[in-house]
Amino acid sequence: MFTVERPDVERVLRDYGIPETLRDFSELQRYHYERYDPDSREVRLILRLTLEGSAPLVLRFKNEEDVTQALLESQCRFAQTLRENGIPTPRQYRAEGCFTRWYRIGGYEVLAAPEGQITVTDAAAAEQTGALLARTHRIAETLDLHVENRVLFDPFAENDLFDVEGFRSVGPALSGEDKVLFDRILAKYDAVMDRLAPLRQAPRYAVQGDISDCNLYRTPSGEIGLFDFNRCGDNVLFCDAVMQALFEARLMDYPEELGPEREPRILAAFWRGYRSQRSVSPEEERLLPALCAVIRAFWSMDIRWREDSLLNAHENGDLPTVRRRLRETWRHLSALP
């Protein structure tokens, strides 16, 4: 297993010209590649560094099959450009002009990248988050910023929010009225995606790509800031906004007082904030219900991840739950004219 000792961390700090004395460090995140392949040399490790007389730093070590130094450099450069244009993001440090640097530690070859202050994350108000996202979009569009990387929330590719292919996989086992409804759902889905076709051709720009509660923080002045540009890449800005809005409304922690109206209230606040900083075109407004319907209809949690998801029910032979999930999917899509 990849292990980092104190002298390794201190060497990185020296190379990046960070003069403060290291007090201690701890792991924030580790991906255990060796659990799946004992011979793996891939690494994803994030450390939190406590320094004497200075704010904490985050130090990332990476060596993953789909991550190159050029990609990490472009992600860091995008984060730094946002910072230079008024978006609160952690400071990016350079060694010999680069944000990243190769090290050999404990027999592993790894890329290291330190970045600046991370404060305790506070649950961001949806309106502030929407405004923050819109500001990042406006900067990326105005400066023509790009990062060549697959993002989590591209509605025209495999993504982390909705799962059409998982839904399709249950089709061969269905029969009778269930198969009729399944076919009707896919026909409606194809029609809705045809309606969304103009978005496929829209320009793509760099986005942070994963605005979740664990990737937001509050600055001492109360602003919302962004960190973790690990999933930064190019996306259609409107699509990124829609999918981030639904993530905000459905997958974060919420105060109990929001009650059953949580999702519409969060969405309304998010879009109010977004539109305060960046306009949405009439065509995008027209397509908004269709894109939201597709995401809700094939929501990954309901298709794959919940205990009573469609795929789990199908695998367990739980036909009543399969039928309930089919009806829920159809309800979201059939509401569209």
Beta strands, then each sheet from edge to edge (+ up, - down):
strand 1: 22-30
strand 2: 43-51
strand 3: 57-63
strand 4: 101-105
strand 5: 108-115
strand 6: 204-207
strand 7: 216-218
strand 8: 224-226
strand 9: 233-236
sheet 1: 1+ 2- 3+ 5- 4+
sheet 2: 6+ 9-
sheet 3: 7+ 8-
end
